[in-house]
Amino acid sequence: MSRLQLRISESAGFCWGVERALDLAQRAADEAPGPVRSLGPLIHNPGVIADLEKRGVEVISEPDDTPDGTVILRSHGVPREVNERLAASGVSVVDATCTFVKSAQDKAAKLRDGGYFVIILGEKDHPEVSAVRSYAGEKSLVVESPDDLPAELPSCRVGVVVQTTQSQERLAELVQQLAPRVRELLVYNTICGATEKRQSAAMAMADGVDAVVVVGGRNSGNTRRLAELCVARQPRTYHVESADELDPLWFKGMKVVGITAGASTPPEQIKAVADRLAGFEV
């Protein structure tokens, strides 16, 4: 019997935007008078959200659920009309929207105002995409791949923005399909730099290990994307939210296991996974 060798990706875990959102939420919990509520989960990590709830930050689903006190806007952003309703309500607002998401929102509005038919590359039901679309306008289109494009585009002038956690490969595929079909194509590559760095590091690591463990919330788009990219390089890729989910049988006969984590995964969750893996006899 032997112990696993572990390789942790050079870029894994919390990004600057998540750290900023958590800092804002924790300060609001400690300092704001009255109740503190988060409009939707601040980030996509159940463990972190549970910790915030213990500190008194309640998660609500609708802006009308916060008649007083302080409301925190989630890191994924909220639709434009929600921002306007909250501003008119008189409650105190802490805006924890990631700056990369804000950039995507601004670019979507710029394309709409410029008369472009706006296409958003992203997950249709993701809160970030819903927020960006509110700036792109009702006539915008959300696609998850080129296969979602309609047979006929409503305009020969097309603008593209991207969910911040998408991959460069997906964007390249979409642009390749759109370019021959339109007269004018304006693409804003709004993929977050931290996301791209994590994806590149994870793929490089996956090529040299016997298995990969991806740590992070299953409701986290960027964590799921990491898992998708890793499984393409190393089929023995396992996505877990906590160390308790790890099964020693997954790693029998292996020597080296790689670990990566989504941008909403705190260091202590990564360490817990590494510690548990280090204790397995294989």
Buried (B, 14 or more C-beta within 10 A) or exposed (E): EEEBBBBBBEBBBBBBBBEBBBEBBBEBBEEBEEBBBBBBBBBBBBBBBEBBEEEEBBBBEEBEEBEEBBBBBBBBBBBBEBBEBBEEBEBBBBBBBBEBBBBBBBBBBBBBEEEBBBBBBBBEEBBBBBBBBBBBBEEBBBBBEBEEBEEEBEBEBBBBBBBBBBBBEBBEBBBEBBEEEBEEBBBBBBBBEBBBBBBBBBBBBBEEBBBBBBBBBEBBBBBBBBBBBBBEBBEBBBBBBEBEEBEEEBBEEBEBBBBBBBBBBBEEBBBBBBEBBEEBEB
